Amino acid sequence: MQKLTPEGQNIVNDLSNRYNLSSNAVIYMIGAVNNGGGSMAQFNCSELGGGGQWMRGGMTMVGDMFNYGLKNTVDNLCNDIANALASTIIFPLAPKGTTQSNQWWPIELGNPFSSGAQNSTRYAIFQNRLAVDINGNVTVYDTLDNNISGISQQQGGNNSLTFSSQYGTILVSTLPVISGVNHTNNNPQSNFLSPIQNNFVEPVVEALVQPVINNSSNTVSNESSKTIIELIEQVAALHKAGILTDNEFNTKKSELLSRL
């Protein structure tokens, strides 16, 4: 079993009791959320219905697509785990220089509140600091008064990295650079309540697909049609994020459309 810090063991025990799951299942889900940078997770856990995906903000898919109780359980569990990872060291860090060590950030930063990786990018969150490693180039940022809850990457280098805080979704490149690779940013943002140009990433609003009206006696109710359309939107979002392949997306979309 994965070793835990005393604080991490307390969190596992608490989540296990609250969600009626085994400790192994909770530890597995903590690893899945941590691997997704605290903002998403892909998992295959028998106690949670098998395979599924979770994205912070309510995007949750489970094997039994219409089991809304299970979806709520997974969503609440993953949100609790993400919050715990942002504030607590759950897994002990191996001493730097040992074969088990994954420490790549400057040693003077100490132990991070949370760390993760996505593609060729790694990040670690500290008190008032954020360390980012892209292809071996480490940059340390001043996080100012932001309470960072997750890091995500779109395409490219640091200019595509964003983080979630109490002010919304913000580009990492807008933060002041403390050390490392200095990306061009002549006007770093210090007051996030008054955003400067291009500091905030506007949320993508998925257009609702209006159901086709069927005048036959087999017309699906508005409530059922709305549920299916919401599921199609969730599948489309997972496809856009690269979680589902084109074939998986088209198959699931066709299956859902056939129910309208």
MIPA-140934 format. One line per field, with one value per atom (N, C-alpha, C): residue number from 0; residue in three letters; atom name; x negated, y negated, z. Coordinates in steps of 0.02 Angstrom, whole numbers, plus 50000, padded with zeros to 5 digits. Atoms other than C-alpha are relative to their C-alpha. Example, Ala and Ser with C-alpha at 12.3 -4.5 7.8 and 13.67 -1.06 7.14 Angstrom:
<sites>
lumke	(0  0  0  1  1  1) $
drenro	(ALA  ALA  ALA  SER  SER  SER) $
kero	(N  CA  C  N  CA  C) $
east	(49955  49385  49955  50042  49316  50039) $
north	(50059  50225  49940  50059  50053  49945) $
up	(50000  50390  50000  49997  50357  50037) $
</sites>
This chain:
<sites>
lumke	(0  0  0  1  1  1  2  2  2  3  3  3  4  4  4  5  5  5  6  6  6  7  7  7  8  8  8  9  9  9  10  10  10  11  11  11  12  12  12  13  13  13  14  14  14  15  15  15  16  16  16  17  17  17  18  18  18  19  19  19  20  20  20  21  21  21  22  22  22  23  23  23  24  24  24  25  25  25  26  26  26  27  27  27  28  28  28  29  29  29  30  30  30  31  31  31  32  32  32  33  33  33  34  34  34  35  35  35  36  36  36  37  37  37  38  38  38  39  39  39  40  40  40  41  41  41  42  42  42  43  43  43  44  44  44  45  45  45  46  46  46  47  47  47  48  48  48  49  49  49  50  50  50  51  51  51  52  52  52  53  53  53  54  54  54  55  55  55  56  56  56  57  57  57  58  58  58  59  59  59  60  60  60  61  61  61  62  62  62  63  63  63  64  64  64  65  65  65  66  66  66  67  67  67  68  68  68  69  69  69  70  70  70  71  71  71  72  72  72  73  73  73  74  74  74  75  75  75  76  76  76  77  77  77  78  78  78  79  79  79  80  80  80  81  81  81  82  82  82  83  83  83  84  84  84  85  85  85  86  86  86  87  87  87  88  88  88  89  89  89  90  90  90  91  91  91  92  92  92  93  93  93  94  94  94  95  95  95  96  96  96  97  97  97  98  98  98  99  99  99  100  100  100  101  101  101  102  102  102  103  103  103  104  104  104  105  105  105  106  106  106  107  107  107  108  108  108  109  109  109  110  110  110  111  111  111  112  112  112  113  113  113  114  114  114  115  115  115  116  116  116  117  117  117  118  118  118  119  119  119  120  120  120  121  121  121  122  122  122  123  123  123  124  124  124  125  125  125  126  126  126  127  127  127  128  128  128  129  129  129  130  130  130  131  131  131  132  132  132  133  133  133  134  134  134  135  135  135  136  136  136  137  137  137  138  138  138  139  139  139  140  140  140  141  141  141  142  142  142  143  143  143  144  144  144  145  145  145  146  146  146  147  147  147  148  148  148  149  149  149  150  150  150  151  151  151  152  152  152  153  153  153  154  154  154  155  155  155  156  156  156  157  157  157  158  158  158  159  159  159  160  160  160  161  161  161  162  162  162  163  163  163  164  164  164  165  165  165  166  166  166  167  167  167  168  168  168  169  169  169  170  170  170  171  171  171  172  172  172  173  173  173  174  174  174  175  175  175  176  176  176  177  177  177  178  178  178  179  179  179  180  180  180  181  181  181  182  182  182  183  183  183  184  184  184  185  185  185  186  186  186  187  187  187  188  188  188  189  189  189  190  190  190  191  191  191  192  192  192  193  193  193  194  194  194  195  195  195  196  196  196  197  197  197  198  198  198  199  199  199  200  200  200  201  201  201  202  202  202  203  203  203  204  204  204  205  205  205  206  206  206  207  207  207  208  208  208  209  209  209  210  210  210  211  211  211  212  212  212  213  213  213  214  214  214  215  215  215  216  216  216  217  217  217  218  218  218  219  219  219  220  220  220  221  221  221  222  222  222  223  223  223  224  224  224  225  225  225  226  226  226  227  227  227  228  228  228  229  229  229  230  230  230  231  231  231  232  232  232  233  233  233  234  234  234  235  235  235  236  236  236  237  237  237  238  238  238  239  239  239  240  240  240  241  241  241  242  242  242  243  243  243  244  244  244  245  245  245  246  246  246  247  247  247  248  248  248  249  249  249  250  250  250  251  251  251  252  252  252  253  253  253  254  254  254  255  255  255  256  256  256  257  257  257  258  258  258  259  259  259) $
drenro	(MET  MET  MET  GLN  GLN  GLN  LYS  LYS  LYS  LEU  LEU  LEU  THR  THR  THR  PRO  PRO  PRO  GLU  GLU  GLU  GLY  GLY  GLY  GLN  GLN  GLN  ASN  ASN  ASN  ILE  ILE  ILE  VAL  VAL  VAL  ASN  ASN  ASN  ASP  ASP  ASP  LEU  LEU  LEU  SER  SER  SER  ASN  ASN  ASN  ARG  ARG  ARG  TYR  TYR  TYR  ASN  ASN  ASN  LEU  LEU  LEU  SER  SER  SER  SER  SER  SER  ASN  ASN  ASN  ALA  ALA  ALA  VAL  VAL  VAL  ILE  ILE  ILE  TYR  TYR  TYR  MET  MET  MET  ILE  ILE  ILE  GLY  GLY  GLY  ALA  ALA  ALA  VAL  VAL  VAL  ASN  ASN  ASN  ASN  ASN  ASN  GLY  GLY  GLY  GLY  GLY  GLY  GLY  GLY  GLY  SER  SER  SER  MET  MET  MET  ALA  ALA  ALA  GLN  GLN  GLN  PHE  PHE  PHE  ASN  ASN  ASN  CYS  CYS  CYS  SER  SER  SER  GLU  GLU  GLU  LEU  LEU  LEU  GLY  GLY  GLY  GLY  GLY  GLY  GLY  GLY  GLY  GLY  GLY  GLY  GLN  GLN  GLN  TRP  TRP  TRP  MET  MET  MET  ARG  ARG  ARG  GLY  GLY  GLY  GLY  GLY  GLY  MET  MET  MET  THR  THR  THR  MET  MET  MET  VAL  VAL  VAL  GLY  GLY  GLY  ASP  ASP  ASP  MET  MET  MET  PHE  PHE  PHE  ASN  ASN  ASN  TYR  TYR  TYR  GLY  GLY  GLY  LEU  LEU  LEU  LYS  LYS  LYS  ASN  ASN  ASN  THR  THR  THR  VAL  VAL  VAL  ASP  ASP  ASP  ASN  ASN  ASN  LEU  LEU  LEU  CYS  CYS  CYS  ASN  ASN  ASN  ASP  ASP  ASP  ILE  ILE  ILE  ALA  ALA  ALA  ASN  ASN  ASN  ALA  ALA  ALA  LEU  LEU  LEU  ALA  ALA  ALA  SER  SER  SER  THR  THR  THR  ILE  ILE  ILE  ILE  ILE  ILE  PHE  PHE  PHE  PRO  PRO  PRO  LEU  LEU  LEU  ALA  ALA  ALA  PRO  PRO  PRO  LYS  LYS  LYS  GLY  GLY  GLY  THR  THR  THR  THR  THR  THR  GLN  GLN  GLN  SER  SER  SER  ASN  ASN  ASN  GLN  GLN  GLN  TRP  TRP  TRP  TRP  TRP  TRP  PRO  PRO  PRO  ILE  ILE  ILE  GLU  GLU  GLU  LEU  LEU  LEU  GLY  GLY  GLY  ASN  ASN  ASN  PRO  PRO  PRO  PHE  PHE  PHE  SER  SER  SER  SER  SER  SER  GLY  GLY  GLY  ALA  ALA  ALA  GLN  GLN  GLN  ASN  ASN  ASN  SER  SER  SER  THR  THR  THR  ARG  ARG  ARG  TYR  TYR  TYR  ALA  ALA  ALA  ILE  ILE  ILE  PHE  PHE  PHE  GLN  GLN  GLN  ASN  ASN  ASN  ARG  ARG  ARG  LEU  LEU  LEU  ALA  ALA  ALA  VAL  VAL  VAL  ASP  ASP  ASP  ILE  ILE  ILE  ASN  ASN  ASN  GLY  GLY  GLY  ASN  ASN  ASN  VAL  VAL  VAL  THR  THR  THR  VAL  VAL  VAL  TYR  TYR  TYR  ASP  ASP  ASP  THR  THR  THR  LEU  LEU  LEU  ASP  ASP  ASP  ASN  ASN  ASN  ASN  ASN  ASN  ILE  ILE  ILE  SER  SER  SER  GLY  GLY  GLY  ILE  ILE  ILE  SER  SER  SER  GLN  GLN  GLN  GLN  GLN  GLN  GLN  GLN  GLN  GLY  GLY  GLY  GLY  GLY  GLY  ASN  ASN  ASN  ASN  ASN  ASN  SER  SER  SER  LEU  LEU  LEU  THR  THR  THR  PHE  PHE  PHE  SER  SER  SER  SER  SER  SER  GLN  GLN  GLN  TYR  TYR  TYR  GLY  GLY  GLY  THR  THR  THR  ILE  ILE  ILE  LEU  LEU  LEU  VAL  VAL  VAL  SER  SER  SER  THR  THR  THR  LEU  LEU  LEU  PRO  PRO  PRO  VAL  VAL  VAL  ILE  ILE  ILE  SER  SER  SER  GLY  GLY  GLY  VAL  VAL  VAL  ASN  ASN  ASN  HIS  HIS  HIS  THR  THR  THR  ASN  ASN  ASN  ASN  ASN  ASN  ASN  ASN  ASN  PRO  PRO  PRO  GLN  GLN  GLN  SER  SER  SER  ASN  ASN  ASN  PHE  PHE  PHE  LEU  LEU  LEU  SER  SER  SER  PRO  PRO  PRO  ILE  ILE  ILE  GLN  GLN  GLN  ASN  ASN  ASN  ASN  ASN  ASN  PHE  PHE  PHE  VAL  VAL  VAL  GLU  GLU  GLU  PRO  PRO  PRO  VAL  VAL  VAL  VAL  VAL  VAL  GLU  GLU  GLU  ALA  ALA  ALA  LEU  LEU  LEU  VAL  VAL  VAL  GLN  GLN  GLN  PRO  PRO  PRO  VAL  VAL  VAL  ILE  ILE  ILE  ASN  ASN  ASN  ASN  ASN  ASN  SER  SER  SER  SER  SER  SER  ASN  ASN  ASN  THR  THR  THR  VAL  VAL  VAL  SER  SER  SER  ASN  ASN  ASN  GLU  GLU  GLU  SER  SER  SER  SER  SER  SER  LYS  LYS  LYS  THR  THR  THR  ILE  ILE  ILE  ILE  ILE  ILE  GLU  GLU  GLU  LEU  LEU  LEU  ILE  ILE  ILE  GLU  GLU  GLU  GLN  GLN  GLN  VAL  VAL  VAL  ALA  ALA  ALA  ALA  ALA  ALA  LEU  LEU  LEU  HIS  HIS  HIS  LYS  LYS  LYS  ALA  ALA  ALA  GLY  GLY  GLY  ILE  ILE  ILE  LEU  LEU  LEU  THR  THR  THR  ASP  ASP  ASP  ASN  ASN  ASN  GLU  GLU  GLU  PHE  PHE  PHE  ASN  ASN  ASN  THR  THR  THR  LYS  LYS  LYS  LYS  LYS  LYS  SER  SER  SER  GLU  GLU  GLU  LEU  LEU  LEU  LEU  LEU  LEU  SER  SER  SER  ARG  ARG  ARG  LEU  LEU  LEU) $
kero	(N  CA  C  N  CA  C  N  CA  C  N  CA  C  N  CA  C  N  CA  C  N  CA  C  N  CA  C  N  CA  C  N  CA  C  N  CA  C  N  CA  C  N  CA  C  N  CA  C  N  CA  C  N  CA  C  N  CA  C  N  CA  C  N  CA  C  N  CA  C  N  CA  C  N  CA  C  N  CA  C  N  CA  C  N  CA  C  N  CA  C  N  CA  C  N  CA  C  N  CA  C  N  CA  C  N  CA  C  N  CA  C  N  CA  C  N  CA  C  N  CA  C  N  CA  C  N  CA  C  N  CA  C  N  CA  C  N  CA  C  N  CA  C  N  CA  C  N  CA  C  N  CA  C  N  CA  C  N  CA  C  N  CA  C  N  CA  C  N  CA  C  N  CA  C  N  CA  C  N  CA  C  N  CA  C  N  CA  C  N  CA  C  N  CA  C  N  CA  C  N  CA  C  N  CA  C  N  CA  C  N  CA  C  N  CA  C  N  CA  C  N  CA  C  N  CA  C  N  CA  C  N  CA  C  N  CA  C  N  CA  C  N  CA  C  N  CA  C  N  CA  C  N  CA  C  N  CA  C  N  CA  C  N  CA  C  N  CA  C  N  CA  C  N  CA  C  N  CA  C  N  CA  C  N  CA  C  N  CA  C  N  CA  C  N  CA  C  N  CA  C  N  CA  C  N  CA  C  N  CA  C  N  CA  C  N  CA  C  N  CA  C  N  CA  C  N  CA  C  N  CA  C  N  CA  C  N  CA  C  N  CA  C  N  CA  C  N  CA  C  N  CA  C  N  CA  C  N  CA  C  N  CA  C  N  CA  C  N  CA  C  N  CA  C  N  CA  C  N  CA  C  N  CA  C  N  CA  C  N  CA  C  N  CA  C  N  CA  C  N  CA  C  N  CA  C  N  CA  C  N  CA  C  N  CA  C  N  CA  C  N  CA  C  N  CA  C  N  CA  C  N  CA  C  N  CA  C  N  CA  C  N  CA  C  N  CA  C  N  CA  C  N  CA  C  N  CA  C  N  CA  C  N  CA  C  N  CA  C  N  CA  C  N  CA  C  N  CA  C  N  CA  C  N  CA  C  N  CA  C  N  CA  C  N  CA  C  N  CA  C  N  CA  C  N  CA  C  N  CA  C  N  CA  C  N  CA  C  N  CA  C  N  CA  C  N  CA  C  N  CA  C  N  CA  C  N  CA  C  N  CA  C  N  CA  C  N  CA  C  N  CA  C  N  CA  C  N  CA  C  N  CA  C  N  CA  C  N  CA  C  N  CA  C  N  CA  C  N  CA  C  N  CA  C  N  CA  C  N  CA  C  N  CA  C  N  CA  C  N  CA  C  N  CA  C  N  CA  C  N  CA  C  N  CA  C  N  CA  C  N  CA  C  N  CA  C  N  CA  C  N  CA  C  N  CA  C  N  CA  C  N  CA  C  N  CA  C  N  CA  C  N  CA  C  N  CA  C  N  CA  C  N  CA  C  N  CA  C  N  CA  C  N  CA  C  N  CA  C  N  CA  C  N  CA  C  N  CA  C  N  CA  C  N  CA  C  N  CA  C  N  CA  C  N  CA  C  N  CA  C  N  CA  C  N  CA  C  N  CA  C  N  CA  C  N  CA  C  N  CA  C  N  CA  C  N  CA  C  N  CA  C  N  CA  C  N  CA  C  N  CA  C  N  CA  C  N  CA  C  N  CA  C  N  CA  C  N  CA  C  N  CA  C  N  CA  C  N  CA  C  N  CA  C  N  CA  C  N  CA  C  N  CA  C  N  CA  C  N  CA  C  N  CA  C  N  CA  C  N  CA  C  N  CA  C  N  CA  C  N  CA  C  N  CA  C  N  CA  C  N  CA  C  N  CA  C  N  CA  C  N  CA  C  N  CA  C  N  CA  C  N  CA  C  N  CA  C  N  CA  C  N  CA  C  N  CA  C  N  CA  C  N  CA  C  N  CA  C  N  CA  C  N  CA  C  N  CA  C  N  CA  C  N  CA  C  N  CA  C  N  CA  C  N  CA  C  N  CA  C) $
east	(49958  50000  49956  50036  49943  49992  50012  49861  50033  49965  49952  49968  50018  49908  50054  49947  50002  50062  49944  50109  50037  49969  50138  50041  49962  50193  50065  49938  50319  50051  49955  50390  50029  49976  50402  50053  49952  50491  50066  49940  50612  50041  49965  50655  50028  49976  50670  50064  49939  50798  50058  49946  50895  50031  49975  50911  50009  49991  50918  49958  50047  50766  49942  50059  50615  49943  50058  50451  49962  50035  50373  50034  49964  50510  49988  50012  50487  49929  50070  50297  49992  50002  50320  50028  49969  50435  49958  50045  50314  49945  50052  50180  50025  49971  50296  50010  49989  50343  49934  50066  50162  49967  50028  50108  50033  49964  50238  49991  50014  50167  50053  49949  50313  50061  49943  50432  50035  49968  50471  49972  50023  50455  50029  49976  50468  49989  50005  50502  50035  49966  50554  50001  49994  50614  50065  49941  50733  50051  49953  50808  50037  49966  50856  50026  49967  50933  49954  50046  50776  49968  50034  50703  50042  49965  50745  49951  50040  50684  50033  49974  50701  49962  50030  50670  50030  49976  50682  50050  49948  50838  50063  49939  50964  49998  50005  50903  49979  50013  50917  50034  49971  50942  49982  50011  50961  50025  49981  50988  50076  49927  51174  50022  49991  51213  50061  49939  51386  50006  50001  51336  49977  50017  51343  49975  50026  51314  49926  50071  51148  49960  50035  51101  49990  50007  51134  49947  50050  51029  49930  50066  50882  49981  50013  50897  49981  50013  50904  49934  50062  50763  49940  50057  50647  49989  50008  50682  49969  50030  50642  49926  50070  50481  49959  50036  50431  49986  50009  50457  49947  50049  50355  49929  50066  50212  49971  50023  50205  49975  50017  50180  49961  50030  50102  49951  50045  49952  50025  49969  50035  49949  50052  49890  49932  50065  49718  49952  50049  49581  49935  50066  49422  49947  50054  49263  49969  50031  49187  49932  50064  49044  50006  49990  49115  50032  49972  49173  50075  49927  49353  50024  49981  49349  50025  49972  49457  49994  50005  49406  49959  50033  49363  49999  49996  49402  49942  50054  49276  50011  49994  49240  50024  49981  49267  50075  49927  49453  50032  49973  49474  50048  49951  49620  50062  49941  49765  50065  49933  49947  50029  49975  49984  49953  50041  49894  50033  49970  49939  49962  50033  49892  50052  49957  49974  49957  50043  49886  49927  50071  49709  49994  50000  49757  50013  49989  49741  50009  49991  49797  50001  49997  49784  50022  49971  49882  49974  50027  49803  50034  49976  49843  49974  50016  49846  49954  50044  49746  50031  49981  49781  49940  50057  49643  50027  49978  49667  49939  50055  49552  50027  49981  49572  49938  50057  49452  49934  50061  49324  49983  50010  49337  50047  49960  49396  50007  49985  49479  50040  49964  49535  50036  49958  49678  50022  49968  49745  50075  49928  49928  50041  49966  49969  50052  49949  50134  50048  49958  50203  49999  49994  50266  50010  49999  50222  50031  49966  50335  49988  50012  50278  49963  50037  50164  50023  49982  50213  49960  50041  50126  50041  49966  50196  49950  50051  50061  49941  50059  49883  49967  50039  49776  50036  49970  49805  50057  49948  49913  50068  49937  50047  50021  49984  50041  50047  49954  50184  50009  49985  50230  50066  49936  50392  49987  50005  50404  50066  49938  50534  50020  49985  50523  50020  49981  50564  49942  50052  50455  49951  50051  50291  49940  50060  50140  49941  50060  49982  49951  50049  49881  50012  49987  49964  49969  50029  49879  49928  50070  49713  49953  50049  49563  49948  50049  49451  49932  50063  49320  50016  49992  49293  50012  49988  49350  50049  49959  49419  50039  49958  49563  50022  49983  49610  50066  49940  49734  49984  50021  49704  50050  49949  49862  50032  49972  49885  50059  49939  50052  49989  50006  50052  50068  49933  50235  50047  49961  50337  50074  49931  50500  50009  49998  50456  49956  50042  50395  49974  50026  50279  50016  49981  50299  49968  50023  50285  49980  50019  50261  50047  49951  50420  50020  49976  50473  50075  49927  50655  50024  49975  50751  50035  49968  50807  50070  49930  50995  50023  49978  51055  50070  49934  51201  50046  49952  51354  50030  49970  51415  50074  49929  51601  50025  49975  51692  50047  49955  51783  50069  49931  51970  50030  49970  52054  50074  49928  52242  50034  49970  52266  50019  49979  52339  49942  50058  52163  49956  50039  52107  49970  50034  51977  50018  49983  52023  49944  50050  51934  49946  50049  51853  49951  50045  51783  49953  50042  51721  49946  50050  51634  49945  50050  51547  49952  50042  51483  49954  50040  51424  49943  50052  51329  49945  50050  51243  49958  50038  51195  49950  50046  51119  49941  50055  51018  49952  50043  50955  49960  50036  50910  49943  50052  50813  49941  50054  50715  49961  50034  50677  49956  50039  50620  49938  50057  50506  49950  50045  50427  50006  49990  50494  50031  49968  50604  49972  50022  50544  50058  49947  50641  50050  49955  50711  50044  49961  50763  50053  49953  50845  50059  49947  50941  50046  49959  50999  50048  49958  51062  50052  49953  51141  50058  49948  51235  50047  49960  51293  50050  49956  51363  50052  49953  51442  50056  49949  51534  50056  49950  51627  50049  49955  51705  50061) $
north	(50060  50000  49937  50063  49822  49971  50031  49739  49932  50063  49590  49962  50041  49445  50009  49996  49440  49960  50041  49300  50034  49964  49401  50059  49943  49553  49977  50027  49446  49983  50017  49384  50062  49937  49560  50031  49971  49621  49962  50042  49475  50013  49990  49497  50071  49931  49685  50008  49996  49665  49961  50043  49525  50029  49975  49611  50076  49927  49792  50037  49969  49841  50030  49973  49946  49949  50045  49858  50006  49991  49933  49962  50036  49859  49925  50072  49686  49981  50014  49694  50001  49996  49747  49936  50060  49599  49938  50056  49479  49998  49998  49538  49978  50019  49516  49925  50073  49338  49963  50031  49296  50002  49994  49360  49952  50048  49245  49929  50068  49093  49969  50026  49078  49973  50027  49028  50053  49947  49193  50068  49933  49381  50051  49941  49540  50059  49947  49693  50063  49936  49875  50035  49977  49919  50040  49957  50064  49974  50026  49981  49939  50059  49831  50015  49982  49927  50013  49986  49962  49937  50056  49840  49937  50064  49656  49942  50061  49477  49947  50057  49324  49938  50065  49142  49951  50046  49006  49951  50044  48902  50038  49962  49044  50049  49954  49139  50069  49934  49318  50053  49943  49481  50064  49935  49655  50053  49945  49826  50003  50001  49819  49928  50071  49655  49969  50027  49636  50010  49992  49675  49934  50067  49496  50000  49996  49548  50015  49982  49628  49941  50058  49475  49947  50049  49361  50022  49974  49474  49988  50009  49470  49926  50072  49282  49971  50026  49243  50027  49969  49366  49967  50029  49295  49927  50069  49116  49997  49998  49159  50018  49980  49244  49942  50056  49095  49946  50050  48977  50022  49974  49090  49997  50002  49102  49930  50070  48912  49973  50027  48892  50048  49950  49052  50044  49951  49163  50069  49935  49333  50056  49949  49437  49972  50026  49418  49993  50012  49347  50035  49968  49447  49946  50050  49352  49988  50017  49260  50034  49966  49355  50075  49928  49528  50024  49973  49644  49993  50006  49625  49927  50070  49435  49975  50033  49340  49924  50072  49169  49968  50035  49055  49925  50071  48884  49979  50024  48774  50023  49970  48852  49951  50049  48688  49989  50007  48695  50048  49952  48843  50049  49951  48963  49964  50033  48916  50020  49982  48910  50053  49954  49001  50000  49996  49060  50046  49958  49141  49993  50002  49167  50011  49991  49157  49993  49998  49205  49988  50014  49128  49946  50054  49004  50027  49983  49024  49935  50059  48904  50020  49990  48886  49934  50060  48763  49994  50014  48684  49937  50061  48543  49940  50060  48388  50014  49984  48481  50056  49948  48587  50017  49977  48691  50040  49966  48750  50025  49969  48869  50020  49983  48874  50024  49971  48992  49987  50009  48972  49928  50070  48781  49980  50014  48733  49924  50070  48565  49996  50011  48503  49934  50059  48378  49979  50027  48265  50005  49991  48315  49943  50059  48150  50023  49981  48168  50052  49948  48308  50064  49934  48467  50050  49957  48591  50068  49936  48743  50050  49953  48820  49967  50023  48803  50040  49966  48844  49973  50019  48838  50010  49993  48806  50024  49981  48804  49953  50044  48739  50000  50004  48680  49964  50033  48571  49954  50046  48451  50033  49964  48587  50028  49974  48635  49952  50040  48575  50031  49973  48593  49972  50021  48580  49971  50031  48462  49968  50033  48360  49946  50052  48235  50030  49969  48361  50038  49966  48441  49949  50051  48347  50032  49976  48367  49998  49998  48421  49946  50049  48304  49929  50067  48153  49990  50005  48193  49974  50022  48108  50060  49946  48221  49987  50005  48252  50025  49972  48361  50046  49954  48468  49964  50027  48441  49942  50060  48264  49989  50010  48259  49927  50070  48092  49983  50024  48004  49933  50066  47819  49968  50029  47789  50054  49946  47926  49976  50018  47927  50006  49999  47881  49995  50006  47839  50041  49955  47985  49982  50024  47896  49952  50044  47776  50030  49963  47892  49957  50034  47827  50042  49966  47878  50068  49932  48064  50037  49964  48111  50056  49950  48208  50039  49958  48353  50005  49999  48335  50073  49931  48494  50016  49980  48590  50024  49982  48600  50044  49953  48752  49982  50015  48714  50059  49946  48813  50022  49973  48926  50010  49995  48907  50067  49935  49074  49993  50000  49117  50019  49988  49107  50056  49942  49270  50000  50006  49259  50068  49934  49448  50015  49981  49538  50020  49979  49589  49941  50059  49411  50005  49998  49405  49938  50057  49293  49949  50053  49125  50014  49986  49182  50053  49947  49342  49975  50028  49248  49956  50044  49120  50041  49958  49259  50029  49971  49341  49948  50055  49174  49981  50016  49138  50053  49946  49308  49993  50011  49270  49944  50055  49106  50023  49975  49196  50043  49959  49322  49957  50045  49180  49964  50033  49092  50046  49951  49250  50013  49991  49272  49940  50060  49092  49997  49999  49117  50055  49947  49267  50064  49940  49395  50056  49951  49482  49994  50000  49532  49982  50016  49485  50057  49942  49662  50008  49995  49667  49946  50055  49497  50012  49990  49538  50058  49943  49706  49980  50020  49632  49948  50051  49483  50033  49966  49597  50039  49962  49706  49954  50046  49555  49970  50030  49477  50049  49950  49640  50003  49999  49616  49941  50058  49450  50019) $
up	(50000  50000  50000  50003  49962  50070  49936  50112  50003  49990  50185  50057  49943  50297  50053  49949  50464  49980  50023  50393  49944  50055  50236  50022  49974  50335  50031  49971  50429  49946  50056  50264  49970  50028  50195  50046  49953  50353  49998  50001  50348  49936  50063  50163  49995  50001  50183  50040  49958  50323  49970  50027  50239  49937  50064  50070  49999  49994  50133  49948  50046  50030  50039  49968  50071  49996  50001  50111  49934  50063  49955  49943  50052  49846  50006  49990  49923  49979  50019  49903  49925  50073  49722  49968  50028  49688  50015  49985  49775  49947  50052  49654  49933  50065  49505  49995  50000  49554  50000  49998  49593  49931  50067  49422  49951  50042  49344  50021  49979  49430  50044  49956  49550  49964  50038  49410  49958  50037  49325  50023  49982  49347  49952  50035  49245  50047  49950  49350  49977  50010  49349  50068  49930  49524  50006  49997  49552  50051  49949  49708  49976  50028  49600  49930  50063  49456  49941  50055  49355  49973  50032  49229  49999  50003  49226  49996  50001  49212  50043  49960  49323  49980  50013  49282  50049  49950  49413  49969  50026  49390  49982  50011  49375  49943  50056  49222  50025  49971  49285  49958  50037  49189  50036  49969  49263  49952  50044  49186  49990  50004  49225  49991  50016  49137  50034  49972  49213  50075  49927  49392  50031  49977  49456  50072  49932  49636  50001  50005  49588  49973  50028  49484  50054  49946  49633  50051  49953  49745  49974  50031  49624  49999  50005  49599  50068  49932  49786  50027  49977  49825  49968  50035  49692  50019  49977  49744  50069  49933  49925  49995  50008  49868  49972  50029  49760  50051  49948  49906  50050  49952  50020  49970  50032  49894  49997  50005  49882  50067  49935  50069  50045  49956  50136  49960  50030  50097  50020  49985  50085  49994  50010  50018  50020  49979  50099  49940  50053  49988  50015  49991  49963  50003  49997  50010  49932  50064  49864  49993  50013  49785  50005  49998  49821  49935  50062  49682  49998  49999  49740  49996  49997  49740  49934  50059  49617  50007  49989  49683  49945  50055  49537  50012  49986  49613  50046  49956  49708  50071  49934  49877  50053  49950  49970  50004  49998  49927  50049  49952  50045  49967  50024  50027  49972  50031  49910  50034  49979  49959  49953  50050  49798  49940  50060  49642  49950  50051  49478  49934  50066  49296  49946  50058  49126  49939  50059  48965  50021  49984  48974  50053  49951  49111  50070  49930  49299  50040  49958  49435  50073  49927  49623  50031  49969  49731  50071  49934  49885  50028  49970  50005  49960  50040  49891  49941  50056  49757  49958  50046  49604  49957  50040  49522  49941  50061  49342  49963  50038  49247  49932  50069  49057  49964  50035  48971  50034  49963  49109  50018  49984  49120  50057  49940  49295  50010  49986  49328  50065  49937  49499  49996  50003  49508  50070  49940  49646  49989  50009  49669  50029  49972  49756  50051  49951  49849  49972  50029  49740  50042  49969  49822  49943  50059  49684  50018  49989  49671  49944  50054  49507  49942  50058  49355  49939  50061  49176  49942  50057  49008  49937  50064  48835  49948  50049  48700  50007  49998  48695  50068  49939  48840  50056  49942  48993  49982  50019  48894  49996  50003  48887  50067  49934  49071  50036  49960  49178  50069  49934  49361  50023  49971  49458  50069  49934  49606  50017  49980  49698  49951  50050  49553  49933  50063  49418  49969  50037  49284  49972  50014  49259  49967  50033  49146  50048  49958  49237  49979  50025  49126  50024  49973  49209  50069  49933  49376  49995  49999  49423  50006  50000  49390  50054  49947  49541  49976  50026  49456  49942  50056  49302  49935  50067  49124  50006  49994  49112  49935  50059  48991  49996  50011  48914  50033  49967  49026  50032  49977  49042  50048  49957  49140  50043  49959  49271  50041  49965  49357  50075  49928  49541  50034  49972  49570  49956  50041  49506  50000  50003  49544  49942  50057  49402  49946  50047  49263  49944  50058  49128  49939  50061  48947  49996  50012  48911  50064  49939  49095  50015  49983  49110  49938  50054  49002  50005  49998  48958  49998  50001  48997  49935  50063  48844  50016  49989  48841  49943  50051  48750  49977  50027  48634  50010  49989  48681  49934  50060  48543  50012  49991  48525  49975  50022  48517  49941  50057  48356  50024  49978  48382  49958  50033  48341  50016  49989  48317  50006  49994  48326  50072  49933  48475  50043  49962  48526  50019  49984  48561  50070  49935  48701  50039  49958  48846  50000  49999  48860  50052  49946  49023  49979  50022  48946  49946  50053  48792  50028  49969  48901  50033  49968  48998  49949  50051  48840  49969  50028  48769  50047  49952  48929  49998  50005  48914  49937  50062  48734  50009  49988  48790  50043  49958  48924  49959  50043  48796  49953  50045  48677  50036  49962  48814  50013  49989  48853  49935  50065  48667  49985  50012  48654  50044  49954  48805  49983  50020  48719  50039  49959  48843  49959  50043  48713  49929  50070  48539  49955  50047  48383  49995  50006  48369  50062  49938  48552  50004  49998  48537  49952  50050  48377  50020  49979  48447  50056  49944  48610  49979  50024  48520  49962  50038  48400  50045  49952  48544  50036  49964  48637  49954  50047  48482  49983  50018  48447  50052  49947  48612  49996  50007  48558  49957) $
</sites>
